[in-house]
């Protein structure tokens, strides 16, 4: 017990010192691309923070295995629809994971989906951003799981929101990496250029979530009650 | 496995990660044509050595990406004093074009560095790195990678069986969609059940009774320590001399002349040593190998 407390405290210190160092170094050393550097570091630290808390907590092994099952399902979804750009069932599976297994599982499922599928589809400085945005989509689904489980309308609204949210975050990345500062005009242009993709994301999310809601939901419910996860 | 892969396999993943992140990191944050050139050259040779087939697949995409990035800048930024021409009443300036070129080569080199990652960071090396941060996360990753082919196989099996039972027509789109959904649902049920068995057997074998350790073949040897130290020292020197020699150029409103003082030259040399030494070593090994093969 004492040891875990020490570990917990040390990881919090690590994160704290890490973020302070990041800000100071980022603004002093790198004049050019200061924002890109700091935002990249914050994204990495955010993922590390969640990983640390997941690692320290005593999670039941069944839960861990279920998280990897959901991750595998969503990654295979990306493979299945690799030929169609932006039309992917990934987000739907991540949202389902968040809804039924809680916010942390949702975040992990999203983050690992982005990390692992990028090994096949192209790793890059965008990976931490994708991890955070997919993770947050799963996490928010976990936080507001009650209305999502109850009504279809809430689900459709969330699906549209998730598509837009992903686009909005990834366009921040695009602007920060192509310019040394955040230019609202360029951001608006990037959002506009990505609008067809945003619509496709949202539409695919709605379709896949509506398709999966019942069949996958019933099965997840069953696993949870049967095995007491 | 090629000779180059073997050369890389001898290094610890931490060393390679250190090398790539330092080469990429410095190039990303120092806008200077010399640095960008070094980084582009280093990344190109490195990628060529690590995975040759990727180079040919990706070069068209890569060139388009760079050109678009270079073109976007002067269209959106009208700072700078040297006006080349007017487009829709907006100034297109020489400074913005220069900045766009420099920036697109920066993004291009980052793109190339990242393309070489999957060739180096194979499953066991990712496992080794991730396990150092969080063993549980590494466990989730390795389980996911194991489940992927298993699910594909299971879905194929389920599909075959459904087809054999004649449960859906394959010539009707709606029927096929429904059939696929059914297959997916059946396979998920199976996946959940199967995963619970996995979990129970892991528990039965004592998962969670003590700290989780993992075996990997990577060892952090003396060469790795020396290389990491060398990279760190050179990187710090480069950053200091970039600052002192003002090697990071200002593009607006007037582009600085290329800094060529002693201090900035030191920065260039240090950076070139960092990012070019490993690719050149690998290239030399390959050339030697080829020559030996021809003589035989």
Boltz contact constraints between the chains, C-beta under 6 A:
constraints:
  - contact:
      token1: [A, 30]
      token2: [B, 29]
      max_distance: 6.0
  - contact:
      token1: [A, 32]
      token2: [B, 29]
      max_distance: 6.0
  - contact:
      token1: [A, 32]
      token2: [B, 31]
      max_distance: 6.0
  - contact:
      token1: [A, 32]
      token2: [B, 248]
      max_distance: 6.0
  - contact:
      token1: [A, 33]
      token2: [B, 29]
      max_distance: 6.0
  - contact:
      token1: [A, 51]
      token2: [B, 134]
      max_distance: 6.0
  - contact:
      token1: [A, 51]
      token2: [B, 137]
      max_distance: 6.0
  - contact:
      token1: [A, 55]
      token2: [B, 134]
      max_distance: 6.0
  - contact:
      token1: [A, 55]
      token2: [B, 136]
      max_distance: 6.0
  - contact:
      token1: [A, 61]
      token2: [B, 199]
      max_distance: 6.0
  - contact:
      token1: [A, 61]
      token2: [B, 202]
      max_distance: 6.0
  - contact:
      token1: [A, 61]
      token2: [B, 203]
      max_distance: 6.0
  - contact:
      token1: [A, 61]
      token2: [B, 207]
      max_distance: 6.0
  - contact:
      token1: [A, 62]
      token2: [B, 199]
      max_distance: 6.0
  - contact:
      token1: [A, 65]
      token2: [B, 195]
      max_distance: 6.0
  - contact:
      token1: [A, 65]
      token2: [B, 198]
      max_distance: 6.0
  - contact:
      token1: [A, 65]
      token2: [B, 199]
      max_distance: 6.0
  - contact:
      token1: [A, 67]
      token2: [B, 140]
      max_distance: 6.0
  - contact:
      token1: [A, 68]
      token2: [B, 140]
      max_distance: 6.0
  - contact:
      token1: [A, 68]
      token2: [B, 143]
      max_distance: 6.0
  - contact:
      token1: [A, 68]
      token2: [B, 144]
      max_distance: 6.0
  - contact:
      token1: [A, 69]
      token2: [B, 191]
      max_distance: 6.0
  - contact:
      token1: [A, 69]
      token2: [B, 195]
      max_distance: 6.0
  - contact:
      token1: [A, 71]
      token2: [B, 144]
      max_distance: 6.0
  - contact:
      token1: [A, 72]
      token2: [B, 144]
      max_distance: 6.0
  - contact:
      token1: [A, 72]
      token2: [B, 147]
      max_distance: 6.0
  - contact:
      token1: [A, 72]
      token2: [B, 148]
      max_distance: 6.0
  - contact:
      token1: [A, 76]
      token2: [B, 148]
      max_distance: 6.0
  - contact:
      token1: [A, 76]
      token2: [B, 151]
      max_distance: 6.0
  - contact:
      token1: [A, 116]
      token2: [B, 144]
      max_distance: 6.0
  - contact:
      token1: [A, 119]
      token2: [B, 118]
      max_distance: 6.0
  - contact:
      token1: [A, 123]
      token2: [B, 114]
      max_distance: 6.0
  - contact:
      token1: [A, 123]
      token2: [B, 117]
      max_distance: 6.0
  - contact:
      token1: [A, 124]
      token2: [B, 114]
      max_distance: 6.0
  - contact:
      token1: [A, 186]
      token2: [B, 76]
      max_distance: 6.0
  - contact:
      token1: [A, 215]
      token2: [B, 185]
      max_distance: 6.0
  - contact:
      token1: [A, 219]
      token2: [B, 188]
      max_distance: 6.0
  - contact:
      token1: [A, 219]
      token2: [B, 189]
      max_distance: 6.0
  - contact:
      token1: [A, 223]
      token2: [B, 192]
      max_distance: 6.0
  - contact:
      token1: [A, 227]
      token2: [B, 196]
      max_distance: 6.0
